[in-house]
């Protein structure tokens, strides 16, 4: 059999879903067989994608690869069209790793284990579908399928306020999906031909006002998932009530779906409107960073503090997307990969801590470093990565974003100075709230409510293995960033060039208002305009 012709992506997407449908047929009373089955399926799928990319993916090409296109429902114009490029391939691998480890982290689930592992596998399948879909209807279908398992995982296996958190999640995300549907259909029916092929949609010519409205619709939809202030309020509640495996997937994969879609749709398919909205994205990124860091200070719940930390870190993704530089966009992608690994490790370790203490309130903890030294060490490493310590992947991602926006020739010097300085404030606040978190949980006087005089088990081999699988790539990328960047560099270079092609038109405009000058019309020097005009030709 010619392996180059094998439908790798279809197999990777459908394997977890088909396996989930077979779970009710497995003879198992206590859930032990089902958990091994779920882990085996997830690991097999992860191994399959590694094999497919290693043997059939060309890292030096920016075009779509492993392309598969089948007519699915021709009456609706729905095609099973999937492919990967430098933007989606690293996120597919990230989803594979984190979902596999999350299933392994759920080893002690005894409440409805068949349903739990079935939902985990179905969600795994939908996430992969989002990253590889090249048909707008298929993308929307996968985006919607992913919502149901998340809602059920929170509402059934969550904390005391799980009903409220799950309902808030589904209301926010389902309402946001309406904007995807409206904006997508508007693009599909614009012009002479009706199509849902995303590549064709990106080549269509749209009226300026129409493109701005479509961009705004997508920004709202994907901004909820990222999340962008003020569309973020569902996230702290969801994290606060979700189980540790659920939080690992929420922070590690689901937020990255929003960042990926912003680049794929807003930057790649709507570059004219991106010129207008890019400064807005940079401003929203700064707001995310400062607001998320400040709110994290106020949280006494361990997981809610980490949730606001995620909001702050996603601000760097927005700034990188807005930078119009290869370095900035590359930093945004690396920040998504890096944060996925770091956040998954911290939320998993918070789950380990909760299992021992039965509380997430930091004011009820303290003095745990003596009885849980290994957990303390792992938590410290994860926190150092989150606060962007040099030698960790978080440092590289944030540094690339800073350099990308600082060296951008699109914005005025004053605008760049404000963005960099305010973002730096968030960077300064991050180690303060993370180190204070470590101090409250692991240092100080032991809380009488924890009964630390009794035996509290430290991290176990399974938990150590899961954490190591997340921390090793964090450290590896920190010391040798090319481990990650070489998978998408060619694509980000193309993205930056594609986005900059429309800048000469805007550079010739003479905005009359301060708002237009600072926000809606990035300016270029005359020599840069001439060079970009030549590129666009």
Helices and strands as residue ranges (DSSP letters): G 3-5, H 8-21, G 23-25, H 32-56, E 65-73, G 74-76, E 78-84, H 86-105, H 113-132, H 136-157, H 162-189, H 198-203, H 208-226, H 233-241, H 244-249, I 250-254, H 255-261, I 262-267, H 271-297, H 302-322, H 326-357, G 362-364, H 373-386, H 393-406, H 413-442, G 448-450, H 461-479, H 482-485, H 489-500, H 503-507, H 514-515, I 516-520, H 526-536
